Amino acid sequence: MYYKLSGVTQRLTGAPAAAYNPQGLRPVVPPASPPMIFASPTKLVSEAGSQVEYLGANRVPDLQKAFQTADGVPVHLKRGYMDRLLYRSTMGLTVGGVLYCLMALYIAAQPRNK
């Protein structure tokens, strides 16, 4: 049995099953599936062959050798000038942001002059 809250007495009352099937709603009927736009693959497996085409040469072994050398340079600086530039600019912006936050906190802590 289904229950609903009575608006007059504010108590639960037994409700007929018709209350849960309003006239405006239809029973759920699964619609026909739409036709697939890309029903067939664009390139068949037999046409592609067994060789996969890459955009360039595999540089992973070279990079592994460069990063694993024991030359005392940190890993984040091993690739040269651009790494140093990126590291230093990031550190400069970080220090500048901290100083700006501290300055803003100092200004916000001062009482206003009237």
C-alpha positions as CSV (number, residue, x, y, z in Angstrom):
1,M,0.0,0.0,0.0
2,Y,1.2,3.5,-0.8
3,Y,1.1,6.3,1.7
4,K,1.0,10.1,1.3
5,L,0.9,13.0,3.7
6,S,-2.6,14.5,4.2
7,G,-2.5,18.3,3.8
8,V,-5.4,18.7,6.3
9,T,-4.5,16.4,9.1
10,Q,-0.7,16.3,8.5
11,R,-0.8,12.6,8.9
12,L,0.1,9.7,6.6
13,T,-2.9,8.3,4.8
14,G,-3.3,5.4,2.5
15,A,-3.3,6.6,-1.1
16,P,-4.8,4.8,-4.1
17,A,-2.4,3.7,-6.8
18,A,-4.0,6.2,-9.3
19,A,-2.4,9.0,-7.3
20,Y,1.0,7.8,-8.5
21,N,0.0,7.6,-12.2
22,P,-1.1,11.1,-13.2
23,Q,-3.0,11.4,-16.5
24,G,-0.4,13.7,-18.1
25,L,2.4,11.2,-17.9
26,R,2.7,8.3,-20.3
27,P,4.3,5.0,-19.4
28,V,8.0,4.8,-20.3
29,V,8.4,3.3,-23.8
30,P,11.9,3.0,-25.0
31,P,12.3,5.0,-28.2
32,A,13.7,3.5,-31.3
33,S,17.5,3.9,-31.3
34,P,18.7,6.6,-33.7
35,P,20.8,5.5,-36.6
36,M,24.5,5.6,-36.0
37,I,26.3,8.4,-37.7
38,F,29.7,6.7,-37.9
39,A,28.4,3.1,-38.3
40,S,31.4,1.9,-40.2
41,P,35.1,2.5,-39.2
42,T,36.9,5.1,-41.2
43,K,39.9,2.9,-41.8
44,L,39.8,-0.9,-41.8
45,V,42.3,-2.8,-39.7
46,S,43.5,-4.6,-42.8
47,E,44.3,-1.3,-44.5
48,A,46.2,0.0,-41.5
49,G,48.6,-2.9,-41.5
50,S,50.6,-4.0,-38.5
51,Q,52.9,-1.0,-38.4
52,V,51.7,2.0,-36.4
53,E,52.7,5.4,-37.7
54,Y,54.2,7.8,-35.1
55,L,54.7,11.5,-35.4
56,G,58.4,11.3,-34.8
57,A,61.3,9.3,-33.5
58,N,61.2,7.7,-30.1
59,R,63.2,10.0,-27.8
60,V,62.5,8.3,-24.5
61,P,65.8,6.3,-24.3
62,D,67.8,9.4,-25.0
63,L,65.9,11.4,-22.3
64,Q,66.3,8.5,-19.9
65,K,70.1,8.6,-20.4
66,A,70.2,12.4,-19.9
67,F,68.1,12.4,-16.8
68,Q,69.9,9.4,-15.2
69,T,73.4,10.7,-15.5
70,A,75.1,11.5,-12.1
71,D,76.4,15.0,-12.8
72,G,75.2,16.7,-9.6
73,V,72.5,18.8,-11.5
74,P,69.0,18.5,-10.1
75,V,66.5,16.7,-12.3
76,H,64.4,19.8,-12.9
77,L,67.4,21.7,-14.4
78,K,68.9,18.9,-16.5
79,R,67.7,20.1,-19.9
80,G,69.6,23.3,-19.9
81,Y,69.0,27.0,-20.3
82,M,65.2,26.9,-20.7
83,D,64.8,24.9,-17.5
84,R,66.9,27.4,-15.6
85,L,64.9,30.3,-17.0
86,L,61.6,28.6,-16.1
87,Y,62.8,27.7,-12.6
88,R,64.1,31.2,-11.8
89,S,61.0,33.0,-13.2
90,T,58.7,30.7,-11.2
91,M,60.7,31.3,-8.0
92,G,60.8,35.1,-8.7
93,L,57.0,35.2,-9.2
94,T,56.5,33.1,-6.1
95,V,58.6,35.4,-3.9
96,G,57.0,38.4,-5.4
97,G,53.5,37.0,-4.7
98,V,54.4,36.3,-1.1
99,L,55.8,39.8,-0.6
100,Y,52.7,41.3,-2.2
101,C,50.4,39.2,0.1
102,L,52.4,40.3,3.2
103,M,52.2,43.9,2.1
104,A,48.4,43.6,1.6
105,L,48.0,42.1,5.0
106,Y,50.1,44.9,6.6
107,I,48.0,47.6,4.9
108,A,44.7,45.8,5.9
109,A,45.9,45.7,9.5
110,Q,46.4,49.4,9.7
111,P,43.5,51.5,11.1
112,R,42.0,54.0,8.8
113,N,42.6,57.7,9.4
114,K,39.4,59.8,9.5
